[in-house]
Amino acid sequence: SAVISQKPSRDICQRGTSLTIQCQVDSQVTMMFWYRQQPGQSLTLIATANQGSEATYESGFVIDKFPISRPNLTFSTLTVSNMSPEDSSIYLCSAIIWTGTGGTEAFFGQGTRLTVV
Amino acid sequence: DQQVKQNSPSLSVQEGRISILNCDYTNSMFDYFLWYKKYPAEGPTFLISISSIKDKNEDGRFTVFLNKSAKHLSLHIVPSQPGDSAVYFCAARGSTLGRLYFGRGTQLTVWP
């Protein structure tokens, strides 16, 4: 298994401001992802955080709004820029970890509950 | 387009009985399926998985069944316990290092 530390765990922000969420994994991982979970919805992938190159964004998400950094194999940040109330959501980072049985599993941080007022 | 669907947003079961959570998918390229459990204010935690080469995987009280022809999987919890009350997400992926596609989750409530 792996420990993924995400912070802040929650925040209340003013519209028009930006928030950076940090994700730290206790081991080196190849793949890291950022998801969003809006109320009553599934976890929606925002982007794949690639180490040493730009993140790969899913349809409907753009770099200007959700810039992502991945400076090394254990750390990533997601910034929610120029926030509006529609950005109120839970943001989750995830990492793919090789298990002892030769397969992989996805582990998650505890999430950041963002409220934009 | 939702590639993984959980059509029941909630399920209520008495303690000791079986809980059955269902999940359907549309993408035939998915070859690995997972169930995650999520408590409030926590991230999802991995529960159990199944490869497409199998039709059943069991881990203690939890069993996942896969019906590839129907593109359907289910999670059975026997016996259900109050501590099982949580949101359960079904997820699928198409490659070992690939992203997951999630359903919307089913809120399971196990009452004494």
Interface residues (C-beta under 8 A of the other chain):
Chain A: I4 Q6 S9 T30 M31 F33 Y35 G40 Q41 S42 L43 T44 L45 T48 L92 S94 I96 G103 T104 E105 A106 F107 F108 G109 Q110 G111 R113
Chain B: Q2 V4 P9 L34 Y36 A41 E42 G43 P44 T45 F46 S49 F89 A91 T96 L97 R99 L100 F102 G103 R104 G105
